[in-house]
Amino acid sequence: MPFPVTPVTPLPPRIARLRDLAHDLWWSWNPVARRTFRSLDYLLWRATAHNPVLMLDRIEPSALNRAQSDSAWLADYDEAVRQLDLARGARETWFARTYPAAGSTVIAYFSAEFAVHQSLPIYAGGLGVLAGDHCKEASDLGLPLVGIGFCYPQGYFRQRISSEGWQEEHYERLDWSHAPVARARQADGSPCIITIPLGTRTVLAQVWQVKLGGISLYLLDTDVEDNAPWDRELSARLYGGDRETRLQQEVILGIGGVRLLTQLGIEPAVCHLNEGHAAFVVLQRLNDLCDRGLTYEAALAEVRRTTIFTTHTPVPAGHDAFTFAQVETHLAGVWGTLAPHREHLLRLGLYDNGSGPMFNMTALALRTAGAVNGVSQLHGQVTREMWHPIWPDLPVERLPVRAITNGVHVPTWMSSEMDGLLSRHLGADWRERHDDPALLDRVLAIPNGELWEVREQLRGFLFHFIRERTRQRWAGEQVSAARVVAGGPMLDRRVLTIGFARRFTGYKRPELIFSDPDRLARILCAPGRAVQIVFAGKAHPADEAGKRHLQHIYFRALDPRFGGRIAFVDDYDLHVAHFLVQGCDVWLNTPRKPLEASGTSGMKAALNGTPHLSIGDGWWAEGFTGTNGWLIDPPKAADDAAQDWADAQALYALLEQEIVPAFYDRDEQGVPLRWTQVVKESIRTVLPRFSARRMVKEYVQEMYAPALRL
């Protein structure tokens, strides 16, 4: 990975901190900072996919000269810099006010992926988005938190769809000179490079820093010249390679993550493991504590007291497990002072999920964490039942697994148009109080016409984006005519639009809505009351069934009986997600209950006024109020096939009897009054309860503060 080069275009002294602003991803959720870059050169802003680092590398000096002569632009620039300095100072924050005795305490948050911005594509899906939103909100609230993960030089794959509708994965080495990353530096200014024992060899990892206002992410990268070629590739791709590669990555994340903090002089008081990938953190911490003179028993008690574990996976097969031979091979150089306790430590990971005894990363985390949580109330219950064998002497209801329901970072996911509407009616300071349900009750008083105007604007932006994306595929990649048609150019911006965007895999049932194609065709093509569906998402490279689902959707988009009212938008990422959650009218979710741990895309849509239409799984099991969206809830059927049919029939009935009429029945001003009431209820109920602000405060109050003894 090359070190970021100095851009060609020098910045005038008056606006020299533009580069500092561009390299701190705090700008991506600050309205003034976003406006500063957007208005600097709007066409270049769009051409660089909203990446100000790349933008400043390519900008013409004339644009910079115009900007520093524009008093309105300079006012935005000065305000953005002022707010950035306040965010980095983290003095008058919620955490500082609530926990003044915290002092220089540090919370270390470990995750295999972080989704912060599309200019840093080191994420695959929901786990990374949750981690990114957690860190952003930690910055906003002033938490003394650092994130630890991987800086994947090849990121996650770019998705392309062949003319036969088959997903093709394309990996390309990313140009980090145009990304908001820099080498992490030690106290003496030298680059931070750590050594990690891996089997009988040592692997080097360089460390990169990403700034997020008041906090930083530190990212490991084994693409170091002194490493063997195969070791340089260990951190190349997110979730790439075979099981051996996965295990080695998890050793690097856990062991290397703790070592990088030590080398940077950061001593965390609490470690938060976001999923089992990071469970080897406990081994390095035990080693460090024993090296300081603690007995093994005392060290283990201290690790338990100060370790927090969040599990996201509601099925046993989804948790990483390896043979004991594999684990012993790759941990051979790790044991150190723990060598006499090796057998006990291996037993901490012992678990049989039905395929025989294995070393299970989640089992290791569950047995060594003092606080454990699922990511929705229903998922907490499922987790307690699934992992009951870890605590066989306790009744299920008393297992030490609580639930903290996921939330989304409101400043990141809310459109500027909806933000402006709420600012006018809730007050300019509403963002600082957006987790207050009483404040959000005032949404009900927003004039229906104003709300509907914003919703129509957002739908219009979505279809402009879809058409431009299709045009680019046609002109830039010479894709087939079928690919163009499937991309959505025949969609109508005036028509009720359903969005379905998520990972394509069997339990999410992406094809459920096609269970009765003839009935669906009648719904989509009803004269004067048409409906259209936009699909997006990737299948895991190894998930052949998921790819087959995606291919079937592609061919549905080409089926004339659906009248061009189905589209598949390829290469789903954060940039695409923003347009979809903001611009669709309804957000569809059809998982097989109870296999959706939480889900967050529906939260992002709902706070933008896109009501949720879902099975009662994950967060929707506690989020549905009866008036803020729609619940697909037929009687329980005898088997999966019968349940699929029952769920599909209930979905069709909701569309025909409730959703379509509410959208198309208009008053004399052309405003759908029943629809806007659902939209208001969606925003009012979802925004405060399912925000990352509420979520992170719960983590602090229920998990971090007790571990920190605050």
C-alpha positions as MATLAB code, in Angstrom:
seq = 'MPFPVTPVTPLPPRIARLRDLAHDLWWSWNPVARRTFRSLDYLLWRATAHNPVLMLDRIEPSALNRAQSDSAWLADYDEAVRQLDLARGARETWFARTYPAAGSTVIAYFSAEFAVHQSLPIYAGGLGVLAGDHCKEASDLGLPLVGIGFCYPQGYFRQRISSEGWQEEHYERLDWSHAPVARARQADGSPCIITIPLGTRTVLAQVWQVKLGGISLYLLDTDVEDNAPWDRELSARLYGGDRETRLQQEVILGIGGVRLLTQLGIEPAVCHLNEGHAAFVVLQRLNDLCDRGLTYEAALAEVRRTTIFTTHTPVPAGHDAFTFAQVETHLAGVWGTLAPHREHLLRLGLYDNGSGPMFNMTALALRTAGAVNGVSQLHGQVTREMWHPIWPDLPVERLPVRAITNGVHVPTWMSSEMDGLLSRHLGADWRERHDDPALLDRVLAIPNGELWEVREQLRGFLFHFIRERTRQRWAGEQVSAARVVAGGPMLDRRVLTIGFARRFTGYKRPELIFSDPDRLARILCAPGRAVQIVFAGKAHPADEAGKRHLQHIYFRALDPRFGGRIAFVDDYDLHVAHFLVQGCDVWLNTPRKPLEASGTSGMKAALNGTPHLSIGDGWWAEGFTGTNGWLIDPPKAADDAAQDWADAQALYALLEQEIVPAFYDRDEQGVPLRWTQVVKESIRTVLPRFSARRMVKEYVQEMYAPALRL';
ca = [
       0.000    0.000    0.000;
       1.672    3.272   -1.043;
       1.858    6.124    1.367;
      -0.558    8.915    0.338;
       1.271   11.242   -2.029;
       1.279   15.013   -1.797;
      -1.394   16.328   -4.189;
      -0.288   18.423   -7.138;
      -2.556   21.411   -6.583;
      -1.289   23.631   -3.724;
      -3.904   25.267   -1.508;
      -3.959   29.027   -0.984;
      -2.973   29.919    2.611;
      -6.428   31.342    3.384;
      -8.027   27.932    2.844;
      -5.076   25.683    3.683;
      -7.076   23.574    6.136;
      -9.247   22.194    3.353;
      -6.846   19.268    3.168;
      -7.135   18.635    6.899;
     -10.914   18.732    6.539;
     -10.861   16.324    3.584;
      -8.736   13.772    5.446;
     -11.081   13.630    8.419;
     -14.216   11.662    7.547;
     -16.114   13.729   10.105;
     -16.905   15.959    7.124;
     -19.112   13.187    5.662;
     -21.844   13.654    8.280;
     -21.475   17.380    8.948;
     -23.847   19.486    6.788;
     -21.632   22.581    6.659;
     -18.516   20.589    5.778;
     -20.363   18.677    3.061;
     -21.674   21.927    1.640;
     -18.146   23.370    1.679;
     -16.844   20.678   -0.655;
     -20.013   20.397   -2.712;
     -20.083   24.087   -3.596;
     -16.337   24.272   -4.195;
     -16.749   22.520   -7.556;
     -20.063   20.707   -7.909;
     -19.267   18.832  -11.136;
     -15.957   17.583   -9.728;
     -17.733   16.664   -6.484;
     -20.044   14.386   -8.453;
     -17.302   13.036  -10.713;
     -15.232   11.938   -7.704;
     -18.209   10.206   -5.993;
     -18.100   12.718   -3.133;
     -14.445   12.065   -2.264;
     -12.852   15.388   -1.253;
      -9.343   13.902   -1.042;
      -9.497   12.929   -4.713;
     -11.316   16.171   -5.475;
      -8.513   18.323   -4.055;
      -5.967   16.292   -6.019;
      -7.768   17.115   -9.269;
      -9.170   20.574   -8.699;
      -8.109   23.459  -10.887;
      -6.378   26.430   -9.195;
      -9.019   28.725  -10.705;
     -11.747   26.999   -8.667;
      -9.744   27.523   -5.474;
      -9.187   31.172   -6.333;
     -12.910   31.699   -6.937;
     -13.729   30.066   -3.639;
     -11.442   32.225   -1.531;
     -13.012   35.296   -3.124;
     -16.550   34.152   -2.280;
     -17.591   35.462    1.144;
     -20.482   33.015    1.509;
     -18.258   30.036    0.709;
     -15.569   31.288    3.101;
     -18.160   31.572    5.862;
     -19.035   27.893    5.362;
     -15.361   26.924    5.262;
     -14.556   28.807    8.467;
     -17.566   27.307   10.243;
     -16.663   23.787    9.099;
     -13.108   24.175   10.422;
     -14.410   25.593   13.704;
     -16.811   22.681   14.173;
     -14.104   20.150   13.288;
     -11.839   21.564   15.983;
     -14.687   21.338   18.492;
     -15.359   17.718   17.511;
     -11.703   16.826   17.959;
     -11.536   18.585   21.315;
     -14.489   16.570   22.683;
     -14.839   18.890   25.699;
     -18.491   19.951   25.980;
     -19.937   16.579   25.018;
     -22.562   14.251   26.421;
     -19.923   11.812   27.692;
     -17.824   14.529   29.342;
     -20.879   15.950   31.108;
     -22.278   12.564   32.141;
     -19.026   10.902   33.221;
     -16.629   13.667   34.327;
     -14.556   11.142   36.324;
     -13.689    9.102   33.214;
     -10.427   11.002   32.738;
      -8.145    9.544   30.068;
     -10.008    6.228   29.874;
      -9.966    4.533   26.440;
     -12.497    2.079   24.984;
     -11.129   -0.137   22.185;
     -13.702   -1.297   19.629;
     -12.591   -4.249   17.460;
     -14.364   -5.136   14.206;
     -13.395   -6.994   11.038;
     -14.973   -4.233    8.937;
     -15.946   -0.579    9.166;
     -18.261    1.181    6.709;
     -17.674    4.903    7.056;
     -17.649    6.277    3.510;
     -17.494    4.891   -0.015;
     -14.000    6.374   -0.462;
     -12.787    3.776    2.063;
     -14.344    0.493    0.810;
     -13.287   -1.824    3.663;
     -16.761   -3.186    4.375;
     -19.067   -5.884    3.036;
     -22.427   -5.174    4.626;
     -24.461   -4.721    7.766;
     -21.758   -5.577   10.306;
     -19.465   -2.913    8.869;
     -22.236   -0.330    8.600;
     -23.156   -0.902   12.229;
     -19.485   -0.545   13.267;
     -19.109    2.652   11.253;
     -22.279    4.160   12.705;
     -21.209    3.158   16.227;
     -17.887    4.966   15.805;
     -19.444    8.077   14.269;
     -21.904    8.387   17.126;
     -19.101    7.765   19.629;
     -17.343   10.772   18.112;
     -20.490   12.914   18.307;
     -21.095   11.975   21.957;
     -17.453   12.459   22.914;
     -16.629    8.874   23.868;
     -12.910    8.125   24.351;
     -13.070    5.322   21.791;
     -10.656    3.938   19.198;
     -11.561    1.470   16.469;
      -9.310   -1.408   15.386;
      -9.740   -3.308   12.133;
      -8.179   -4.089    8.765;
      -7.150   -1.822    5.902;
      -7.869   -4.169    2.998;
      -5.841   -3.068   -0.073;
      -8.336   -4.783   -2.368;
     -11.402   -4.049   -0.245;
     -14.572   -5.993   -0.980;
     -15.405   -6.972   -4.537;
     -16.985   -4.746   -7.149;
     -20.106   -6.364   -8.548;
     -20.828   -6.659  -12.230;
     -23.772   -8.540  -13.750;
     -23.181  -10.528  -16.917;
     -25.606  -10.565  -19.821;
     -26.861  -13.869  -18.360;
     -27.608  -12.177  -15.055;
     -24.773  -13.859  -13.163;
     -22.850  -11.961  -10.509;
     -19.181  -11.485  -11.348;
     -16.729  -10.384   -8.671;
     -13.979   -7.971   -9.630;
     -11.179   -7.111   -7.219;
      -8.949   -4.168   -7.890;
      -6.093   -2.779   -5.853;
      -7.300    0.465   -4.387;
      -5.403    3.717   -4.842;
      -4.932    4.724   -1.214;
      -3.255    7.976   -2.248;
      -6.786    9.272   -2.856;
      -8.281    7.861    0.350;
      -8.554    9.531    3.779;
      -5.849    7.381    5.413;
      -2.391    8.129    6.790;
       0.331    6.122    8.471;
      -0.161    5.789   12.201;
       2.815    7.291   14.011;
       4.460    6.314   17.270;
       5.430    8.849   19.919;
       8.811    9.441   18.242;
       7.152   10.090   14.878;
       8.202    6.809   13.269;
       5.630    4.673   11.416;
       3.879    2.067   13.533;
       4.818   -1.443   12.359;
       4.059   -4.391   14.620;
       5.114   -8.023   14.746;
       2.523  -10.777   15.054;
       3.373  -14.415   15.797;
       1.567  -16.630   13.314;
       2.357  -20.297   13.631;
       6.138  -20.710   13.679;
       6.772  -17.468   11.804;
       6.387  -13.747   12.427;
       4.260  -11.491   10.240;
       4.694   -7.729   10.070;
       1.730   -5.365    9.871;
       1.798   -1.662    9.211;
      -0.876    0.484   10.816;
      -2.990    3.132    9.147;
      -5.059    5.823   10.820;
      -8.470    7.123    9.763;
      -9.764   10.208   11.548;
     -13.429   10.503   12.518;
     -13.623   13.808   14.350;
     -13.017   13.021   18.011;
     -11.915    9.416   17.480;
      -9.615    7.401   15.211;
      -9.681    4.029   13.511;
      -6.419    2.073   13.408;
      -6.244   -0.408   10.559;
      -3.852   -3.341   10.124;
      -2.213   -4.113    6.790;
       0.194   -7.004    6.126;
       1.174   -5.719    2.670;
       4.684   -5.037    3.960;
       7.759   -5.560    1.789;
       9.598   -7.698    4.356;
       6.720  -10.206    4.572;
       6.586  -13.332    2.440;
       4.363  -12.886   -0.648;
       1.626  -15.104    0.804;
       1.640  -13.155    4.076;
       1.398   -9.852    2.212;
      -1.910  -11.129    0.853;
      -3.407  -12.005    4.254;
      -5.129   -8.635    4.624;
      -5.699   -8.112    0.894;
      -9.427   -8.855    0.793;
     -12.322   -8.668    3.169;
     -13.536  -12.223    3.932;
     -11.391  -13.553    1.113;
      -9.660  -16.911    0.854;
     -10.324  -20.240    2.557;
     -10.828  -21.191    6.209;
      -7.081  -21.127    6.861;
      -6.889  -17.559    5.609;
      -9.893  -16.578    7.696;
      -8.307  -18.008   10.846;
      -5.022  -16.245   10.164;
      -6.852  -12.952    9.632;
      -8.575  -13.389   12.980;
      -5.254  -14.041   14.718;
      -3.910  -10.851   13.162;
      -6.990   -8.841   14.162;
      -7.058  -10.066   17.761;
      -3.376  -10.472   18.631;
      -2.180   -7.717   16.307;
      -4.959   -5.337   17.325;
      -3.906   -5.373   20.976;
      -0.232   -5.108   20.043;
      -0.790   -2.053   17.853;
      -2.481   -0.254   20.730;
       0.450   -1.075   23.005;
       2.933    0.188   20.444;
       0.975    3.430   20.044;
       0.937    3.914   23.818;
      -2.812    3.361   24.096;
      -3.919    1.270   27.060;
      -7.629    0.496   26.759;
      -9.629    0.105   29.943;
     -12.380   -1.754   28.071;
     -12.320   -3.860   24.902;
     -15.522   -4.228   22.870;
     -15.534   -7.152   20.427;
     -17.949   -6.590   17.554;
     -18.700  -10.211   16.594;
     -16.506  -13.262   17.215;
     -13.879  -12.423   14.576;
     -11.971  -10.438   17.231;
     -12.103  -12.999   20.048;
      -8.324  -13.622   20.053;
      -8.031  -10.186   21.661;
      -8.497  -11.978   24.983;
      -5.397  -14.146   24.457;
      -3.076  -11.195   23.928;
      -4.604   -9.334   26.864;
      -4.128  -12.377   29.099;
      -0.515  -12.646   28.002;
       0.117   -8.972   28.739;
      -1.469   -9.161   32.194;
       0.453  -12.315   33.114;
       3.673  -10.670   31.928;
       2.944   -7.881   34.414;
       2.850  -10.364   37.255;
      -0.819  -11.322   37.572;
      -1.690  -14.938   38.092;
      -3.551  -16.612   35.245;
      -6.748  -16.700   37.319;
      -6.479  -13.001   38.213;
      -5.701  -12.063   34.610;
      -8.693  -14.020   33.327;
     -10.961  -12.334   35.880;
      -9.692   -8.897   34.808;
     -10.171   -9.695   31.114;
     -13.729  -10.861   31.800;
     -14.516   -7.731   33.795;
     -13.328   -5.425   31.015;
     -14.435   -7.278   27.859;
     -17.726   -6.621   26.087;
     -18.983   -8.860   23.314;
     -21.704   -8.159   20.765;
     -22.973  -11.104   18.715;
     -24.914  -10.536   15.485;
     -25.556  -14.016   14.118;
     -28.760  -15.966   14.974;
     -27.768  -19.333   13.449;
     -25.016  -21.676   14.742;
     -23.509  -22.258   11.294;
     -22.870  -18.543   10.883;
     -20.293  -18.420   13.681;
     -16.636  -18.984   12.809;
     -15.364  -22.373   13.963;
     -12.082  -24.144   13.201;
     -10.533  -27.516   13.933;
      -8.332  -27.641   17.006;
      -5.421  -28.688   14.784;
      -5.822  -25.486   12.754;
      -6.001  -23.322   15.853;
      -2.991  -24.944   17.516;
      -0.973  -24.548   14.316;
      -1.621  -20.818   13.980;
      -1.420  -20.005   17.694;
       1.878  -21.854   18.169;
       3.812  -18.623   18.688;
       1.178  -16.862   20.784;
       1.154  -18.764   24.054;
       4.185  -17.235   25.800;
       3.511  -17.121   29.555;
       0.127  -18.735   28.845;
       1.750  -22.013   27.772;
       0.939  -23.816   31.070;
      -2.742  -22.857   30.563;
      -2.959  -23.754   26.879;
      -5.392  -26.646   27.382;
      -7.729  -24.518   29.482;
      -7.695  -21.723   26.905;
      -8.477  -24.141   24.090;
     -11.394  -25.512   26.116;
     -12.760  -21.958   26.364;
     -13.423  -22.185   22.618;
     -14.796  -25.729   22.651;
     -18.286  -26.033   21.182;
     -20.254  -28.562   19.178;
     -22.877  -27.004   16.935;
     -23.920  -30.354   15.548;
     -20.927  -31.126   13.337;
     -18.581  -32.268   16.086;
     -16.340  -30.485   18.618;
     -14.681  -27.407   17.137;
     -12.893  -24.314   18.347;
     -15.662  -21.736   18.099;
     -14.766  -18.038   18.147;
     -18.142  -17.002   19.562;
     -17.856  -19.593   22.341;
     -14.437  -18.166   23.253;
     -15.887  -14.646   23.382;
     -18.946  -15.702   25.392;
     -16.786  -17.433   28.018;
     -14.308  -14.563   28.376;
     -16.585  -11.497   28.216;
     -18.171   -9.995   31.290;
     -20.994   -8.404   29.297;
     -22.683   -9.936   26.247;
     -25.503   -8.632   24.082;
     -27.595   -9.456   21.058;
     -28.653   -6.715   18.648;
     -32.444   -6.701   19.068;
     -34.818   -7.865   21.756;
     -35.822  -10.897   19.687;
     -32.202  -11.675   18.855;
     -31.289  -11.541   22.536;
     -33.885  -14.236   23.176;
     -32.689  -16.333   20.217;
     -29.067  -15.997   21.386;
     -29.887  -17.173   24.887;
     -31.646  -20.248   23.523;
     -28.941  -21.003   20.955;
     -26.000  -20.718   23.367;
     -27.627  -22.297   26.421;
     -24.999  -25.111   26.403;
     -22.364  -22.534   27.389;
     -24.209  -22.114   30.712;
     -25.973  -25.492   31.134;
     -26.720  -24.984   34.842;
     -28.741  -21.808   34.325;
     -32.313  -21.545   33.023;
     -32.498  -19.844   29.628;
     -34.166  -16.705   30.974;
     -31.266  -16.118   33.389;
     -28.398  -16.427   30.909;
     -26.052  -13.410   30.970;
     -27.004  -12.186   27.487;
     -28.873   -8.921   27.258;
     -30.143   -7.052   24.205;
     -29.174   -3.633   22.894;
     -31.076   -3.047   19.686;
     -29.043   -1.641   16.825;
     -29.478    1.931   15.676;
     -28.317    4.044   12.736;
     -26.313    7.253   12.657;
     -28.941    9.852   11.844;
     -26.626   12.601   10.447;
     -25.153   10.074    8.001;
     -28.370    8.568    6.703;
     -30.864   11.418    6.711;
     -31.216   13.365    3.471;
     -30.440   17.054    3.543;
     -33.989   17.752    2.319;
     -35.591   15.906    5.234;
     -33.042   17.459    7.578;
     -34.087   20.904    6.366;
     -37.776   20.114    6.861;
     -37.207   18.938   10.432;
     -35.004   21.935   11.184;
     -37.814   24.270   10.147;
     -40.432   22.548   12.298;
     -38.477   21.060   15.218;
     -35.850   23.756   15.628;
     -32.313   24.162   14.316;
     -30.939   22.202   17.281;
     -33.079   19.099   16.666;
     -30.021   17.044   15.647;
     -28.548   17.396   19.136;
     -31.803   16.093   20.641;
     -32.902   13.591   18.036;
     -33.130   10.705   20.525;
     -35.808   12.570   22.497;
     -39.232   11.025   21.643;
     -41.077   14.094   22.964;
     -39.275   16.331   20.476;
     -40.124   14.009   17.589;
     -43.821   14.107   18.502;
     -43.811   17.523   16.827;
     -43.370   15.779   13.464;
     -47.139   15.178   13.520;
     -47.717   18.928   13.110;
     -45.681   19.236    9.897;
     -48.021   20.298    7.047;
     -48.824   17.329    4.827;
     -48.070   19.266    1.659;
     -44.557   20.182    2.779;
     -43.775   16.616    3.754;
     -45.138   15.240    0.490;
     -43.080   17.746   -1.503;
     -39.890   16.519    0.173;
     -40.812   12.895   -0.428;
     -41.434   13.589   -4.124;
     -38.089   15.373   -4.372;
     -36.265   12.403   -2.905;
     -37.988    9.959   -5.251;
     -36.975   12.197   -8.147;
     -33.329   12.163   -7.035;
     -33.413    8.363   -6.923;
     -34.644    8.018  -10.488;
     -32.202   10.587  -11.793;
     -29.446    8.545  -10.156;
     -30.737    5.262  -11.627;
     -30.969    6.699  -15.139;
     -27.513    8.273  -14.976;
     -26.034    5.032  -13.660;
     -27.664    3.115  -16.520;
     -26.343    5.664  -18.994;
     -22.814    5.221  -17.598;
     -23.051    1.447  -17.903;
     -24.209    1.798  -21.515;
     -21.681    4.423  -22.590;
     -18.693    3.530  -20.419;
     -18.870   -0.266  -20.291;
     -20.799   -1.076  -23.492;
     -23.097   -3.422  -21.586;
     -25.814   -5.307  -23.423;
     -29.253   -3.889  -24.112;
     -30.674   -6.385  -21.626;
     -28.387   -5.040  -18.915;
     -29.613   -1.535  -19.692;
     -33.272   -2.568  -19.435;
     -32.675   -4.440  -16.170;
     -30.994   -1.349  -14.716;
     -34.314    0.522  -14.497;
     -34.551    3.150  -17.263;
     -38.297    2.498  -17.691;
     -39.138    3.257  -14.068;
     -41.537    6.159  -13.528;
     -40.792    8.795  -10.868;
     -44.543    9.239  -10.188;
     -45.170    5.586   -9.317;
     -45.204    3.956   -5.879;
     -41.703    2.518   -5.508;
     -40.704   -0.391   -3.277;
     -37.041   -0.878   -2.342;
     -35.363   -4.197   -1.535;
     -31.615   -3.799   -0.947;
     -29.512   -6.171    1.148;
     -27.210   -9.165    0.902;
     -28.644  -11.825   -1.397;
     -28.878  -15.047    0.550;
     -31.517  -17.691    1.082;
     -32.904  -16.733    4.493;
     -33.628  -13.179    3.345;
     -36.006  -14.632    0.693;
     -35.429  -12.020   -2.029;
     -37.815  -13.861   -4.370;
     -40.721  -14.131   -1.933;
     -42.643  -11.352   -3.665;
     -42.592  -13.426   -6.899;
     -44.354  -16.416   -5.300;
     -47.473  -15.710   -7.404;
     -46.125  -13.926  -10.502;
     -49.532  -13.378  -12.078;
     -50.947  -11.689   -8.996;
     -47.808   -9.582   -8.663;
     -48.036   -8.553  -12.333;
     -51.597   -7.312  -11.756;
     -50.410   -5.237   -8.798;
     -47.425   -3.761  -10.650;
     -49.310   -2.907  -13.828;
     -52.637   -1.691  -12.427;
     -53.803    1.271  -14.578;
     -53.351    4.537  -12.719;
     -52.122    2.730   -9.590;
     -48.937    1.042  -10.707;
     -46.173   -0.206   -8.414;
     -42.484   -0.692   -9.166;
     -39.672   -2.482   -7.309;
     -35.974   -1.610   -7.160;
     -33.627   -4.420   -6.072;
     -29.967   -4.089   -5.118;
     -27.440   -6.171   -3.224;
     -24.526   -8.549   -3.484;
     -24.264  -12.277   -2.891;
     -21.221  -13.584   -1.031;
     -18.708  -14.889   -3.626;
     -19.089  -18.424   -2.250;
     -22.905  -18.337   -2.017;
     -24.044  -20.022   -5.224;
     -27.670  -20.109   -4.053;
     -27.575  -16.377   -3.332;
     -26.194  -15.725   -6.814;
     -28.994  -17.834   -8.269;
     -31.593  -15.714   -6.447;
     -29.954  -12.605   -7.877;
     -29.988  -14.053  -11.388;
     -33.693  -14.857  -11.085;
     -34.408  -11.235  -10.088;
     -32.419  -10.043  -13.095;
     -34.560  -12.110  -15.450;
     -37.737  -10.900  -13.727;
     -36.644   -7.359  -14.633;
     -36.575   -8.443  -18.293;
     -39.956  -10.210  -18.196;
     -42.439   -8.171  -20.307;
     -45.425   -9.140  -18.160;
     -44.048   -6.947  -15.364;
     -44.072   -3.954  -17.705;
     -40.555   -2.700  -16.988;
     -41.492   -2.064  -13.368;
     -38.704   -4.161  -11.846;
     -35.066   -3.063  -11.764;
     -31.791   -4.353  -10.381;
     -29.197   -1.699   -9.492;
     -25.766   -3.307   -9.459;
     -22.681   -2.783   -7.276;
     -24.574   -1.890   -4.107;
     -22.473    0.241   -1.753;
     -22.927    3.138    0.674;
     -23.378    5.617   -2.175;
     -26.184    3.583   -3.781;
     -27.722    2.873   -0.370;
     -28.203    6.569    0.360;
     -30.294    7.086   -2.776;
     -32.383    3.970   -2.154;
     -33.237    4.444    1.531;
     -34.057    8.089    0.917;
     -35.879    7.819   -2.418;
     -38.054    4.699   -2.252;
     -41.605    4.944   -0.901;
     -41.706    1.579    0.899;
     -38.857   -0.537    2.283;
     -39.462   -4.279    1.911;
     -37.895   -6.913    4.152;
     -38.861  -10.600    3.966;
     -36.476  -12.715    6.102;
     -37.380  -16.122    7.401;
     -38.145  -15.488   11.072;
     -36.154  -15.538   13.396;
     -33.034  -15.428   11.189;
     -32.747  -11.620   10.946;
     -30.754  -10.598   14.028;
     -31.655   -6.932   13.661;
     -31.360   -5.320   10.242;
     -30.724   -1.594    9.935;
     -31.589   -0.639    6.343;
     -35.259   -0.294    7.279;
     -34.326    2.118   10.065;
     -32.409    4.311    7.593;
     -35.386    4.317    5.253;
     -37.970    4.985    7.960;
     -36.252    8.075    9.351;
     -36.329    9.509    5.816;
     -40.082    8.930    5.575;
     -39.910    5.565    3.779;
     -42.139    3.279    5.863;
     -41.166   -0.316    6.567;
     -43.033   -3.344    5.159;
     -41.614   -6.397    6.848;
     -41.898   -9.732    8.551;
     -41.966   -9.279   12.340;
     -38.313  -10.202   12.740;
     -35.236   -8.374   14.037;
     -35.830   -4.751   14.977;
     -39.301   -4.626   13.377;
     -40.625   -7.056   16.005;
     -40.243   -4.215   18.512;
     -40.448   -1.273   16.110;
     -43.874   -1.811   14.530;
     -46.574    0.203   16.313;
     -49.550   -0.539   14.083;
     -49.502    2.868   12.386;
     -45.851    3.442   11.308;
     -45.611    0.883    8.498;
     -46.920   -2.587    7.765;
     -46.385   -5.997    9.340;
     -46.456   -9.192    7.256;
     -47.866  -11.542    9.867;
     -49.988  -14.477    8.649;
     -50.669  -17.506   10.905;
     -47.727  -19.829   11.412;
     -47.633  -22.569    8.751;
     -46.632  -26.230    8.946;
     -43.355  -25.994    7.006;
     -41.104  -23.516    5.215;
     -42.796  -23.872    1.827;
     -46.236  -23.300    3.308;
     -44.911  -20.351    5.322;
     -43.409  -18.780    2.211;
     -46.774  -19.002    0.448;
     -48.669  -17.619    3.443;
     -46.213  -14.739    3.832;
     -46.447  -13.914    0.128;
     -50.252  -13.880    0.207;
     -50.200  -11.579    3.240;
     -47.748   -9.300    1.424;
     -49.956   -9.090   -1.669;
     -53.011   -8.359    0.462;
     -51.239   -5.477    2.232;
     -50.235   -3.997   -1.108;
     -53.692   -4.328   -2.641;
     -55.829   -3.335    0.320;
     -53.732   -0.865    2.307;
     -50.516    0.378    0.724;
     -51.523    1.130   -2.859;
     -54.832    2.838   -1.937;
     -53.149    4.971    0.734;
     -50.509    6.148   -1.742;
     -52.843    6.974   -4.630;
     -55.891    8.400   -2.831;
     -55.211   12.166   -2.994;
     -56.902   15.320   -1.776;
     -57.715   18.294   -4.008;
     -54.082   19.479   -3.749;
     -52.814   16.093   -4.880;
     -51.540   15.091   -1.430;
     -52.135   11.507   -0.169;
     -53.306   12.263    3.376;
     -53.436    8.687    4.670;
     -49.971    8.105    3.263;
     -48.405   11.176    4.843;
     -49.808   10.120    8.216;
     -47.957    6.800    7.940;
     -44.823    8.686    6.887;
     -45.079   10.987    9.904;
     -45.542    8.053   12.253;
     -42.563    6.324   10.653;
     -40.278    9.292   11.310;
     -41.723   10.043   14.747;
     -41.366    6.529   16.138;
     -38.267    5.180   14.402;
     -35.921    8.161   14.482;
     -35.451    8.481   18.261;
     -35.806    4.799   19.226;
     -33.585    3.334   16.518;
     -30.869    5.963   16.301;
     -27.206    5.199   16.968;
     -27.379    7.939   19.613;
     -29.830    5.906   21.689;
     -27.839    2.748   20.974;
     -24.414    4.109   21.968;
     -25.817    5.721   25.101;
     -27.203    2.310   26.070;
     -23.817    0.697   25.508;
     -22.220    3.345   27.706;
     -24.781    3.118   30.492;
     -25.259   -0.667   30.515;
     -21.881   -2.002   29.382;
     -19.010    0.520   29.303;
     -19.656    2.477   32.507;
     -19.981   -0.626   34.744;
     -16.788   -2.094   33.247;
     -15.028    1.243   33.780;
     -16.466    1.440   37.309;
     -17.910    4.876   36.600;
];
